[in-house]
Amino acid sequence: MRRLTVRFILAILALLTLSRLGLSFWMWDRVEAAGGLWPVLFGGLRIDVCLLSMVIALPALLSPWFGHRPLAARITAWWFRIWWMLYVLLEVSTPQFIAEYDTRPNRLYFIYLLNPKEVGSMLWQGYKGVLLAAFVVLVVAAWMAFKLFPTRTRDPFMSWWKRPIVSILIAAVVFLGARGTLEHRPINPAKVAFSSDSMVNSLALNSLYSVFDAAYRMRDERSSAAMYPSMPVDRMNTIVREKAGLTGAPLDARYPSLHEQKATVRRDKPLNVVIILQESLGAQYVGSLGGRDLTPNIDKLSKEGWMFHRAYATGTRSVRGIEAVTAGFLPSVADAVVKLPRSQTGFFTLAQVLGKHGYHSRFVYGGESHFDNMRAFFLGNGFNEVIDRPKFVDPVFEGSWGASDEDMFNQVDRLLRADGDKPVFTLAFSVTNHSPWEYPEGRIKPVGDPASVDNTVRYADWALGQFFEKAKQAPYWDNTVFLVIADHDSRVYGSIPVPVRHFQIPALLLGAGITPRQDDRLVSQIDMGPTLLSLIGLDNVNPMLGADLTQRDPNRAMMQYADNFGYLQGDKLLVLEPAKAPREFRYEAAPVGRDEVYTPIEPADPVLTEEALAHALWASWAYREGKYRLP
């Protein structure tokens, strides 16, 4: 057992060092800018020893007593073979994960494992080469596992008097190795973080450790209070209410953000609402926002409606966008409330408040609505029906993620035409603009490789344009307000704590009574719900902290990027990071193709820091305490 343990230690250290070197040279520009290779390797060695100590603890401690026995040697060999394959699997997964998410595998690894059908289809359709290479590597690794850890390797017999002494020494070494430090707190990812580039910091981990650390943090649903400095609850609520423009005593003491909203637009009958949530459509693709001219239909429609030129997403995943747009909920380090257990019923959404005014609410999605727990969340929080792929009528194209965008829009058009005079709220979520970049032929003229993000953006824009051409001629046009908004950018990455550029998204209001307007104010996804309620002419009571943009200029946006929280106010960006002092930057945006400018400001403004911290903490508190609901 001792011989096998030594072999395992050497093999794993060699594997992880080679993997770390390969990843570092692949990302060399960023590694060099962050401080070079040595911090990555040294921090990585500390993390590797930590996890290794935990893996070898049991066989190492038992080896003085049973290492000479054949059965114990056989069990130990298989123990190490299994762990070897886990290490290899996670390292093999890492390059593609970094390419998608700009970090090592983390809690998203678990999230995608819960949806094997969709993810498996996506991988097979878009990454056959990667899967084949990974399979070959895993086969070789399995062969190596049998060679490195033979079942017949036994230790020499150890004298009885030596066994307790050796066991105590092994226990001490294993404990120190697992703890990773003699300081008050044991080693964690923050201990080996050395730069402002979170991706480079993640290279100092290994992927198995990163996934286990993510699982460990999920035990308390990743409360922001465990990540950032504390603040008295009363002070937090005072700041958050003040910044939301809420004055006087709360409408209900149990729910601090609950308030009465008076619509600025008066109508004989409130209008219908259609929210079109566009998958992965960052501003970088939208010509009218300074992007790459891939969206001529959005650019055309932007001149016919109320276009926001500085709208920002709250996060980097679809469920975070859903949370912000449909519930007006602030982001947190936890997963979006769409997936969390305490928000599966009674949690506030636009459907809930509209339902109190007689609206029928539905969710239309070309994929399987159980993905990311969307179906359960919507049906538990005010939506009356979910119409997903199995309910679509004669789809013209189905890809890995479901029916195409034009099928989704055709379904929405049919539903809206059939609604008649009843008040309706429709949330429609597109799927096409997602790897492996599949769409029906003959709709657009592809440029370069047809299966690319640029071409799916072109197709998604084409489908949107086709829908609005029909909608303008349909009977529902004159009694409906439409919001077209992205859930997040297609890929968020960068060497700075919160890459603001990759949170900018298109947001466009159009339809009945919407006066064309180009709006350069700084706004967030959380502002869209209150604004819609005002535009459709509905007085209501809600707990949303976003601004009614017909009345107020919020001049702020909030962005959650992994464990970092960004609070952008005007040109000031305040960033909160776990185990670090708050940092302030002066942010200067720039067109696509040019670098943004982040100028450090020291020391950070204490007032701005307090505002950012209050908002960073509020969502976790409100979720945990059940404060975001209607009485």
Number of C-alpha atoms within 10 A of each C-alpha: 30 23 16 24 21 12 14 23 18 10 16 18 16 12 15 21 18 12 18 21 16 13 18 21 13 12 14 16 11 17 24 13 12 19 13 15 17 11 20 25 19 13 19 24 18 22 26 24 20 23 19 21 22 14 19 22 18 13 22 24 22 16 26 24 20 19 26 18 17 16 14 19 26 18 14 26 24 16 15 23 23 14 18 21 17 15 18 23 18 20 21 20 17 22 20 15 18 17 12 15 19 20 23 31 26 21 19 15 16 13 14 15 12 14 14 12 14 18 16 13 15 20 16 16 15 17 14 12 11 16 15 12 11 16 14 12 15 17 12 11 17 17 12 15 21 14 11 17 23 16 19 13 19 21 18 13 12 15 10 10 8 11 16 14 12 17 17 12 13 18 17 12 14 23 15 16 20 22 21 21 15 9 8 6 10 13 18 18 18 13 15 21 20 16 17 15 21 24 22 31 23 23 28 28 25 24 25 22 22 23 19 15 15 18 17 13 15 14 9 10 16 19 21 23 17 13 18 22 18 13 15 8 12 10 12 20 19 16 18 21 19 13 17 17 14 18 11 7 9 15 14 12 10 14 18 20 24 23 19 14 17 16 21 17 15 14 12 6 11 20 24 26 24 23 22 23 25 29 23 23 26 27 28 24 23 22 15 21 22 15 16 16 15 22 23 16 18 23 18 12 18 23 16 18 21 20 25 23 22 20 27 31 32 30 29 23 20 21 21 25 27 24 23 28 28 21 28 26 30 27 29 31 24 20 21 23 25 24 20 14 11 14 20 18 15 17 22 22 28 22 26 25 19 22 18 11 14 11 22 21 24 21 23 24 31 29 25 19 19 12 20 18 18 20 20 18 23 25 18 16 22 24 25 17 15 19 20 22 21 14 13 18 12 10 19 11 15 18 19 24 25 23 26 29 30 25 23 28 24 20 22 24 17 11 13 21 14 11 12 11 10 11 20 21 24 23 22 23 25 28 25 32 27 19 20 21 23 27 25 16 11 8 11 17 11 16 11 9 9 16 16 18 21 20 22 24 25 23 29 27 24 20 22 22 19 15 18 18 10 12 20 13 10 13 12 21 19 15 17 23 23 21 23 18 26 30 32 31 26 24 17 20 22 18 17 13 22 28 18 26 22 21 29 24 28 29 27 25 27 22 23 19 15 14 13 16 16 15 14 11 16 19 28 29 31 28 23 27 26 26 20 25 26 23 24 23 18 21 17 17 15 24 23 26 23 25 23 26 18 14 11 12 13 20 15 19 25 28 25 24 23 20 18 19 30 25 25 25 20 15 15 20 29 28 24 26 21 16 13 12 13 22 19 25 18 17 19 16 14 12 13 15 10 8 11 15 12 18 13 15 14 10 10 17 14 11 9 17 18 17 18 24 27 22 22 29 27 22 23 23 18 18 20 14 12 15 20 26 24 16 11
